[in-house]
């Protein structure tokens, strides 16, 4: 289970991330959200369905995992088989904002496509 302090930090930082990433004029076309399950936080993009625009569909973008024994966060990306893989170019860190920045920049196009 994610410690309460870390959960509050995640919520605060992701709120800022959403505000920076999504402009008001596109919020009717795309949204961002997240789920917390155990020590993992999964970031997803939400878009209207092709067949039914009233049904919004979630697409996982990135996963952040908290390692309670070290207090470090790691970043993971989803492969074509829907398996989460560790980001090889970033080491685990206490600075969650560093991982959010990497997802935002996405220099290898593994998060946003």
N, C-alpha and C positions, 0 to 999 in steps of 0.2 A: 504494500500500500504506500502510495506517495505521501511523505510527511506533509502535514498541514502547511508549514512554512513554504515548502517547495510548491505546493499546489497554489497557494496565493500568489507566489512569484510568477508561476506559469500563466495564471489568469491575467495578471497585470501586464506582463510582457506581450502576451498574445493579443490583448486588446489594442495595445499600441501598434503591433505588427499589422493587424487588420486595418487600422486607421491609415497607416502609411501605404499599404499595398492596394487597397480598394478605393477608388474614387467614387464620389457620390453618384455621378452620372452613369455608372455601370452596375450599380448594386441591384438593378432589376434583372441583370443578365448573369451575374456571378456573385457568390458570397463565399466566405471562408468560415470554417468552424473547426472544432476539435473535440475529441473525447479523451477522457482519462480512464485508463484501466490498469489497475495495479500500479506499477512504476513506469508505465508507458503513456506518453501523450501523442496521439495521432492527429496530425493536421490534415484537413481535407478541404477540397474545393466543392462548392455546391452550385449546380447549374440546372436550368429547366430541362426536362427530358425532351428528346426529339419527337417521340410519338405523342407525348402528353405534357405540354409546357406547364401545366398546373402542378405536375409532380416533379419536385426538385430531387436530383440525384447527387449522391455523395461520391467523390472520387478521392481516394487517399493520395496525399502529396508527400508527406514526410512523417517520420516517427522519431521522437526524442525519448531516450530511455535513461532513467535515473538509477544509478548504481549506489544503493544505500550504504554498502560497506566502504565505499571510497568517497561518496558525496559528489561524484562526477556525473555529467550528462554526456551521452553519446548520440550521434545522429545516424539515422538509417533511411535508406531509400527502398522503394518497392520495385522488384524486377517484373519482367513480363509474365512470370508464373505466380505473381501475387505474393511473393516471399520477401520479407524484409531483410535487407543486406546492410551491413555496416558501411558507413562512408569511410573509405580507405585513406583519404587525404587529410582527414581531421582527426586529431586525437581527442579522447574524452576530456572534458573541461568543466570547471565550476561555473564558467561564464556562459549561461544559456543564450544570451544575446549574440554571442559569436556564432552559434549554430543557427539561430534565426537569420542572421545576416547571410550565411552561406546559402540557405534555402532561398532567400530573396534574390541573391545574385545569380545563383544556379549556373555557374560557369561551364559545367559539363552537361547541362540540359537533362539531368536525371530526375528533377523534381517537377518542373512545369512543362517539360516536353520540348 
